[in-house]
Amino acid sequence: MGLTSETTVYVMAAVAVVCVALLVWVWPRLAKPTVRQVLGRLTAIGVTQVTIIAAFACWLNSSYQFFGSWDELFGNTDTAPVGVTQAADHNGGATGVSVKGALVQPASDEQLNRVSGLPTGNPAVNGKVESVKVIGRRTGVVDPAFVYLPPQYFQKAYARQRFPVVVALSGYPGSIFNLAQYLRVSQTAGQLQKNGQMQPTIMVMIRPTIAPPRDTECVNVPGGPQTETFLAKDLPQALKSAYRIGHDASAWGVMGYSSGGSCALQLTMRNPHVYTTAAALSPDYRVKDDPTTGNLFGSGLGRVNRVNGHDLMWRLKHLPAPQVSVLVAESRHGERGYPQTLAFIKAVKAPMRVVSILPESGSHNFPTWVREMPAALKWMNQQLTFPQDVVPRHVAPKKGHSTVRAEGTEPTPTARTHK
């Protein structure tokens, strides 16, 4: 039984019910005030409490996908296959995934099958969401991902066309299931594209937690997980090897909620040659150690520089501003990060650009972020360049074949631009 399967939840619930029934049944037999029977009562209570908590924990994990497997729960994460160095080029087959042994490989559909509202039927009409695992050539990380491919990706007219891409990051200890089911990333993007409010764009849903249960906050930990390298180098390389994605940074954006939003800002401001656009929903602007992260920055003389390098306010004050565009979202009432968001907006200077979504009220939760998603995606759509580079031609096109060009979209009125 899989950790997240409904069978596991039902079995654990049944075990808890049986334990409660047994406790009621044996309690009169343990009523005598002897040491043995007192210990028996304590044991019975303890076992019952453990089974109830375990059943609740299984249900909670199944709903929110904090851990995707038993191995992950106990810290036994996969490592990359030995000898994987590069992937064969892929020019748009039916699945969009390159051959076995490449940097992007098919994965189990167990989580994907539990997501509602995903496209079905002919992918050339409705698009498609794939469940894959991404293998980091440099870091050795293996991370699950969902990839949404728009209908145009499968259409003959776009057979050689590359597409812009938005990488969506979950918070901690979130998962790709949260991005697909609760944030509705692919469903929202698909509807916007269908309505002509967003150009055809590939959406990649992935978690930044590459060494669960530790929260590595998109940092290259000295002597530890190299999260920034995976997301800024390994992930783009793997995706470009498997999908028709634009190779120029102008076609690459990254977004996220909570710590995933913090990561989106960090990646874009620290790696403007990789990501030129970021949307951050309820982010923090400084990475700091806490019980879930452990020591992220090591020790010694380099620690101060590493800490400052991940403090976005420090970077804006002391370093040249990168030529990127970012969106930040925070509720005026109900979220504690509103003052920090205003300070960040005020600190941004050219050539960097910032816009904001500042609802009057909201909380640090999915209903708030779902409200902000359409405006954030429409804004990102305006920033990202539809790639002009195409897949190399193996066969000369038929006479009269026209170049694919994306149509523009109207600006969203809910995002405010700050200069």
C-alpha positions as CSV (number, residue, x, y, z in Angstrom):
1,M,0.0,0.0,0.0
2,G,1.3,3.4,-1.0
3,L,1.7,6.0,1.8
4,T,-0.8,8.4,0.1
5,S,-3.3,5.8,-1.1
6,E,-6.9,5.7,0.1
7,T,-6.4,2.1,1.1
8,T,-3.7,3.1,3.7
9,V,-6.0,5.7,5.1
10,Y,-8.9,3.3,5.4
11,V,-6.7,0.6,7.0
12,M,-5.3,2.9,9.6
13,A,-8.8,4.2,10.4
14,A,-10.0,0.6,10.8
15,V,-7.1,-0.2,13.1
16,A,-7.8,2.9,15.2
17,V,-11.5,1.9,15.5
18,V,-10.6,-1.7,16.5
19,C,-8.1,-0.4,19.1
20,V,-10.8,1.9,20.6
21,A,-13.2,-1.1,20.7
22,L,-10.6,-3.3,22.4
23,L,-9.9,-0.6,24.9
24,V,-13.6,-0.5,25.9
25,W,-13.7,-4.3,26.1
26,V,-10.6,-4.9,28.2
27,W,-11.0,-1.9,30.5
28,P,-13.1,-3.7,33.1
29,R,-10.5,-6.5,33.2
30,L,-7.8,-4.0,34.0
31,A,-9.7,-2.3,36.8
32,K,-7.8,-3.8,39.8
33,P,-5.3,-1.5,41.5
34,T,-2.3,-3.8,40.9
35,V,0.9,-2.7,39.3
36,R,0.4,-5.1,36.4
37,Q,-3.1,-3.9,35.6
38,V,-2.1,-0.2,36.0
39,L,0.6,-0.8,33.4
40,G,-1.9,-2.6,31.3
41,R,-4.3,0.4,31.3
42,L,-1.4,2.8,30.4
43,T,-0.4,0.5,27.6
44,A,-3.9,0.2,26.3
45,I,-4.4,4.0,26.3
46,G,-1.0,4.6,24.7
47,V,-1.6,2.1,21.9
48,T,-5.1,3.5,21.2
49,Q,-3.8,7.1,21.1
50,V,-0.9,6.2,18.8
51,T,-3.3,4.5,16.3
52,I,-5.7,7.4,16.3
53,I,-2.9,9.9,15.7
54,A,-1.4,7.6,13.0
55,A,-4.8,7.4,11.2
56,F,-5.2,11.2,11.4
57,A,-1.7,11.7,10.1
58,C,-2.2,9.3,7.2
59,W,-5.4,11.2,6.2
60,L,-3.7,14.5,6.5
61,N,-0.7,13.4,4.4
62,S,-3.0,11.8,1.8
63,S,-4.8,15.1,1.5
64,Y,-1.8,17.4,1.4
65,Q,0.9,15.1,0.1
66,F,3.6,16.2,2.6
67,F,5.4,12.9,1.9
68,G,4.8,10.9,-1.3
69,S,6.1,7.5,-0.3
70,W,7.2,5.4,2.7
71,D,10.9,5.8,1.6
72,E,10.5,9.6,1.6
73,L,8.8,9.5,5.0
74,F,11.8,7.7,6.5
75,G,14.4,9.8,4.6
76,N,15.3,7.2,2.0
77,T,15.2,9.4,-1.1
78,D,16.2,8.3,-4.6
79,T,19.5,9.2,-6.2
80,A,20.2,9.7,-9.8
81,P,21.2,6.6,-12.0
82,V,24.9,6.2,-12.4
83,G,26.3,7.5,-15.7
84,V,23.5,9.9,-16.6
85,T,25.2,12.8,-18.3
86,Q,22.9,14.0,-21.0
87,A,19.6,13.4,-22.8
88,A,18.8,12.6,-26.3
89,D,17.1,15.5,-28.2
90,H,13.3,15.3,-28.4
91,N,11.4,16.9,-31.2
92,G,7.8,16.6,-29.9
93,G,6.5,13.1,-29.8
94,A,3.2,12.0,-28.4
95,T,4.3,12.1,-24.8
96,G,6.8,14.9,-24.7
97,V,9.2,12.9,-22.6
98,S,12.6,11.7,-23.8
99,V,13.8,8.2,-23.8
100,K,14.7,6.1,-20.8
101,G,18.0,7.1,-19.3
102,A,17.4,10.8,-20.0
103,L,17.2,13.7,-17.6
104,V,13.4,13.6,-17.6
105,Q,11.7,10.3,-17.3
106,P,8.1,9.1,-16.9
107,A,6.9,8.6,-13.3
108,S,3.9,7.1,-11.6
109,D,0.5,8.6,-12.1
110,E,-0.6,7.8,-8.6
111,Q,-0.7,11.5,-7.4
112,L,-1.8,12.8,-10.8
113,N,-4.8,10.6,-10.9
114,R,-6.1,12.2,-7.8
115,V,-6.1,15.7,-9.2
116,S,-9.4,17.0,-10.4
117,G,-10.0,19.1,-13.5
118,L,-7.0,18.0,-15.6
119,P,-7.4,17.9,-19.4
120,T,-8.5,14.6,-20.9
121,G,-9.0,13.3,-24.4
122,N,-7.1,14.5,-27.5
123,P,-4.1,16.5,-26.3
124,A,-4.0,18.5,-29.5
125,V,-7.4,19.9,-28.5
126,N,-7.2,20.0,-24.7
127,G,-3.6,19.8,-23.8
128,K,-2.0,17.3,-21.4
129,V,-0.4,17.0,-18.0
130,E,2.4,14.5,-17.5
131,S,3.9,13.0,-14.4
132,V,7.6,12.8,-14.6
133,K,10.8,12.7,-12.5
134,V,13.6,15.2,-13.2
135,I,17.1,14.1,-12.7
136,G,19.8,16.6,-11.8
137,R,23.0,15.9,-13.7
138,R,25.1,18.1,-11.4
139,T,23.4,17.5,-8.1
140,G,22.2,13.9,-8.4
141,V,18.8,15.0,-7.2
142,V,15.7,13.2,-8.4
143,D,12.6,15.3,-8.0
144,P,9.0,14.6,-9.1
145,A,7.2,17.0,-11.3
146,F,4.0,17.6,-13.3
147,V,4.3,19.2,-16.7
148,Y,1.4,20.8,-18.4
149,L,1.7,20.9,-22.2
150,P,-0.8,23.2,-24.1
151,P,-2.8,21.9,-27.0
152,Q,-0.6,23.8,-29.5
153,Y,2.4,21.7,-28.4
154,F,0.8,18.7,-30.1
155,Q,-0.6,20.5,-33.2
156,K,1.1,20.2,-36.6
157,A,1.3,23.9,-37.2
158,Y,3.5,24.2,-34.0
159,A,5.6,21.1,-34.7
160,R,8.9,22.9,-34.7
161,Q,8.0,25.8,-32.4
162,R,9.5,26.2,-28.9
163,F,7.3,27.5,-26.1
164,P,7.7,29.8,-23.1
165,V,7.8,28.0,-19.7
166,V,6.7,28.9,-16.2
167,V,8.1,26.9,-13.3
168,A,5.7,26.7,-10.4
169,L,7.2,26.0,-6.9
170,S,5.3,24.7,-3.9
171,G,5.8,25.9,-0.4
172,Y,7.2,23.9,2.5
173,P,6.4,21.1,3.2
174,G,4.1,21.2,0.2
175,S,4.2,19.0,-2.9
176,I,3.4,19.0,-6.6
177,F,0.0,17.6,-5.7
178,N,-0.7,20.9,-3.8
179,L,0.2,22.9,-6.9
180,A,-2.0,20.8,-9.1
181,Q,-5.0,20.2,-6.9
182,Y,-5.2,23.2,-4.6
183,L,-3.4,26.0,-6.4
184,R,-4.9,24.8,-9.7
185,V,-1.8,25.8,-11.7
186,S,-2.4,23.8,-14.9
187,Q,-6.2,24.3,-14.8
188,T,-5.9,28.1,-14.4
189,A,-3.3,28.4,-17.1
190,G,-5.2,26.1,-19.5
191,Q,-8.4,28.2,-19.1
192,L,-6.6,31.5,-19.6
193,Q,-4.9,30.1,-22.7
194,K,-8.2,28.8,-24.0
195,N,-9.8,32.3,-23.5
196,G,-7.0,34.0,-25.3
197,Q,-5.7,35.7,-22.2
198,M,-2.4,33.9,-22.1
199,Q,-0.1,32.7,-24.9
200,P,0.5,28.9,-25.1
201,T,2.9,28.2,-22.2
202,I,4.4,25.1,-20.7
203,M,3.8,24.9,-16.9
204,V,6.2,22.8,-14.8
205,M,5.0,22.1,-11.2
206,I,7.9,21.0,-8.9
207,R,8.8,21.2,-5.3
208,P,11.9,23.0,-4.0
209,T,12.2,20.6,-1.1
210,I,14.9,18.3,-2.7
211,A,16.0,16.7,0.6
212,P,12.8,16.0,2.6
213,P,12.0,16.5,5.4
214,R,14.6,19.3,5.5
215,D,13.6,22.7,4.2
216,T,16.6,23.9,2.1
217,E,15.0,27.2,1.0
218,C,16.6,27.2,-2.5
219,V,20.0,27.5,-1.0
220,N,23.3,25.7,-1.9
221,V,24.0,24.4,1.6
222,P,27.8,24.1,2.2
223,G,28.5,20.4,2.3
224,G,24.7,19.7,1.9
225,P,21.9,19.8,-0.6
226,Q,22.5,22.0,-3.6
227,T,19.0,23.3,-4.2
228,E,19.9,26.5,-6.1
229,T,22.1,24.6,-8.5
230,F,19.3,22.0,-9.1
231,L,16.6,24.7,-9.8
232,A,18.9,27.2,-11.7
233,K,21.0,24.7,-13.7
234,D,19.8,21.1,-13.6
235,L,16.1,21.7,-14.0
236,P,16.4,24.0,-17.1
237,Q,18.9,21.7,-18.7
238,A,16.7,18.7,-18.1
239,L,13.5,20.4,-19.4
240,K,15.3,21.8,-22.5
241,S,16.5,18.3,-23.3
242,A,13.0,16.8,-23.1
243,Y,10.6,19.5,-24.3
244,R,10.4,22.1,-27.0
245,I,11.1,25.0,-24.6
246,G,12.7,28.3,-25.5
247,H,16.5,28.4,-24.8
248,D,16.7,32.1,-24.1
249,A,16.1,33.4,-20.5
250,S,13.4,35.8,-21.8
251,A,11.1,32.7,-22.3
252,W,11.6,31.5,-18.7
253,G,9.6,32.5,-15.6
254,V,9.2,31.1,-12.1
255,M,6.4,31.5,-9.5
256,G,5.5,30.1,-6.2
257,Y,3.5,30.5,-2.9
258,S,4.9,31.0,0.6
259,S,8.5,29.7,0.7
260,G,8.1,28.8,-3.0
261,G,7.4,32.4,-3.7
262,S,10.5,33.4,-1.7
263,C,12.4,30.9,-3.8
264,A,11.0,32.4,-7.0
265,L,12.4,35.8,-6.1
266,Q,15.7,34.4,-5.0
267,L,16.2,32.4,-8.2
268,T,15.3,35.3,-10.5
269,M,17.3,38.0,-8.7
270,R,20.4,35.7,-8.2
271,N,20.1,34.1,-11.7
272,P,18.8,36.6,-14.1
273,H,20.5,34.8,-17.0
274,V,18.1,31.8,-16.3
275,Y,14.8,33.4,-15.1
276,T,13.8,36.9,-16.1
277,T,10.3,36.9,-14.5
278,A,9.1,35.9,-11.1
279,A,5.7,35.9,-9.4
280,A,5.8,35.5,-5.6
281,L,2.6,34.9,-3.6
282,S,3.1,35.7,0.1
283,P,6.9,35.5,0.1
284,D,9.6,36.3,2.5
285,Y,12.5,38.5,1.4
286,R,15.3,37.0,3.5
287,V,16.3,33.4,4.1
288,K,17.2,32.5,7.6
289,D,17.9,29.4,9.7
290,D,15.1,27.8,11.7
291,P,14.4,24.3,13.1
292,T,13.1,23.0,9.7
293,T,16.2,24.3,7.7
294,G,19.1,23.6,10.0
295,N,22.3,25.5,9.3
296,L,21.8,26.7,5.7
297,F,24.9,28.9,5.4
298,G,27.7,26.9,7.1
299,S,30.3,28.6,9.2
300,G,33.6,30.5,8.8
301,L,34.4,33.7,7.0
302,G,32.1,32.9,4.1
303,R,28.9,32.7,6.2
304,V,28.2,36.4,6.4
305,N,28.5,36.7,2.6
306,R,26.2,33.7,2.1
307,V,23.6,35.1,4.5
308,N,23.7,38.6,2.9
309,G,23.5,37.0,-0.6
310,H,20.1,35.5,0.3
311,D,18.8,38.7,1.8
312,L,16.9,40.4,-1.0
313,M,16.7,43.8,0.8
314,W,20.5,43.7,1.3
315,R,21.0,42.9,-2.4
316,L,18.9,45.8,-3.5
317,K,20.8,48.1,-1.3
318,H,24.4,47.0,-2.0
319,L,24.4,45.3,-5.4
320,P,23.4,46.4,-8.9
321,A,19.8,45.7,-9.6
322,P,19.3,42.8,-12.1
323,Q,17.3,43.4,-15.3
324,V,14.3,41.3,-14.3
325,S,10.6,41.7,-13.7
326,V,8.9,40.5,-10.5
327,L,5.4,40.4,-9.1
328,V,4.7,40.3,-5.3
329,A,1.4,39.6,-3.7
330,E,0.4,40.1,-0.1
331,S,-2.9,41.0,1.6
332,R,-3.2,44.2,3.5
333,H,-5.1,42.5,6.3
334,G,-4.7,38.9,7.3
335,E,-1.1,38.4,6.3
336,R,1.8,39.5,8.4
337,G,4.2,40.2,5.5
338,Y,2.5,43.3,4.2
339,P,5.0,45.9,5.6
340,Q,7.9,43.9,4.3
341,T,6.3,43.7,0.9
342,L,5.9,47.5,0.8
343,A,9.5,47.9,1.8
344,F,10.6,45.6,-1.0
345,I,8.5,47.4,-3.6
346,K,10.0,50.8,-2.4
347,A,13.6,49.4,-2.6
348,V,13.4,48.1,-6.2
349,K,15.3,50.3,-8.6
350,A,15.9,50.3,-12.4
351,P,16.5,48.3,-14.5
352,M,14.6,45.9,-12.2
353,R,10.8,46.3,-12.4
354,V,8.2,45.3,-9.8
355,V,4.4,45.1,-9.8
356,S,2.1,44.1,-6.9
357,I,-1.2,42.4,-6.1
358,L,-2.4,43.8,-2.8
359,P,-5.8,42.5,-1.8
360,E,-7.6,44.3,1.0
361,S,-7.9,41.0,2.9
362,G,-6.8,37.4,2.7
363,S,-4.9,34.8,4.6
364,H,-1.7,32.7,4.1
365,N,-3.6,29.9,2.4
366,F,-4.7,28.4,-0.9
367,P,-8.1,30.3,-1.3
368,T,-6.1,33.6,-1.2
369,W,-3.4,32.4,-3.7
370,V,-6.1,30.9,-6.0
371,R,-7.7,34.3,-6.2
372,E,-4.3,35.9,-7.1
373,M,-3.3,33.2,-9.7
374,P,-5.1,34.5,-12.8
375,A,-3.7,38.0,-12.5
376,A,-0.2,36.7,-11.7
377,L,-0.3,34.4,-14.8
378,K,-1.6,37.0,-17.1
379,W,1.1,39.4,-16.0
380,M,3.8,36.8,-16.4
381,N,2.4,36.2,-19.9
382,Q,3.1,39.8,-20.8
383,Q,6.7,39.6,-19.6
384,L,7.7,36.3,-21.3
385,T,8.8,36.3,-24.9
386,F,7.3,33.7,-27.2
387,P,10.5,32.0,-28.4
388,Q,11.7,32.9,-31.9
389,D,14.1,29.9,-32.0
390,V,12.6,26.7,-33.5
391,V,13.6,23.1,-33.4
392,P,16.2,22.3,-36.2
393,R,14.5,21.4,-39.5
394,H,15.1,17.8,-40.5
395,V,12.8,18.0,-43.5
396,A,12.2,21.1,-45.6
397,P,8.8,22.6,-44.8
398,K,6.1,22.6,-47.4
399,K,5.8,25.7,-49.6
400,G,3.7,28.4,-48.0
401,H,4.4,27.2,-44.4
402,S,4.1,30.3,-42.2
403,T,6.0,31.1,-39.0
404,V,4.1,30.7,-35.8
405,R,3.6,33.9,-33.9
406,A,1.9,34.4,-30.5
407,E,-0.8,37.0,-30.3
408,G,-0.6,39.7,-27.6
409,T,-2.9,39.9,-24.6
410,E,-4.6,42.7,-22.8
411,P,-2.9,43.8,-19.5
412,T,-4.5,42.8,-16.3
413,P,-6.0,45.6,-14.3
414,T,-5.3,44.0,-10.9
415,A,-1.6,44.3,-11.1
416,R,0.0,47.6,-10.2
417,T,3.3,48.6,-11.7
418,H,6.0,50.3,-9.6
419,K,8.9,52.1,-11.1
